[in-house]
Amino acid sequence: MIKYFNQQIQNIYASKRALAKEISQNENKVLLSLHPKFEELLKIKKQTELDIVKTKSKGIDVTDLQETLKVINADIKQYAQQNNLQFTPPYLCQSCKDAGYVDGKPCECLKREYYALLKENSSLTSLPIFRIEDNKFGNIDAPQAKGMNKLYSIMRNKVCDDFANCKWNNFMLSGASGVGKTCLALATADALLDKGISVFYLSAFEFVNIFLDKHTHKQTALARKADYINECEMLIIDNFGEEPIYKNVTLEYLFSTIDKRMANNKKTFICTRLGAGALISRYGEAFLSKFTDKKYSLSVGFITGENLRKS
Ligand SMILES: [Zn+2]
């Protein structure tokens, strides 16, 4: 789990516990009003506990008082059992009592909360769903089908199914419009999310807008996404090369983002309609080499074929 969501998760669990406590306090009030004898016992218990503290502070022996307390506690327990009284707050999760952890390990409910946050922040929820196992290139008749089919299995087997050991940091898919780049990127994102890996999918245009807000110190929701760009485990930038070049913003934030992500061993995937020549003249050779160096990159270009969006 990445640290980015720590605060949000803490808040979610704090409000779950607060709600359970509030409900239980209200229920307890009703319960006690129906059982005056029980309420009396609780009062005696409180008084005895207080007496023990006071007596102890005076240096007087409290053995007798502790014995009395034991008897009262037994009476309370017996009364509750006989009258079927329950005083446990109605936690949403009984396994962790809304703490999120059981014996120091994340509870199943915490994993579900985390996955939901990943989905919410991926920006995939507003896009069509592509599943990596639904790859249609295995049986369609398009010139790019064979290559794309191979790419699907590489992305599935070597990236999604083995993310922790995947040797590539950067991915680049370059190709003509409609050959299936975005579908593969979305299918990869979907498969990673399913495994609880944080993914942020956005267009290069959105990327620039986020950093434009950040650069001008705007406290917008958009500007806050800059942190997620840096922290997510897989960043996917689509329509790369179609963003406006703003002075002191576009290239500067792009270069520093990629450098930061590489230094932190985070993966970045770009889809572009530009070929190598156009990419070099726009971003320079040093930048392009970060996506083409076989030591740490998987780059495929330039895919040509049938425009599948037309049909
Ligand atoms: Zn739980």
Boltz pocket constraint, residues with backbone or C-beta under 6 A from the ligand:
constraints:
  - pocket:
      binder: B
      contacts: [[A, 93], [A, 94], [A, 95], [A, 96], [A, 97], [A, 98], [A, 99], [A, 100], [A, 101], [A, 107], [A, 108], [A, 109], [A, 110]]
      max_distance: 6.0
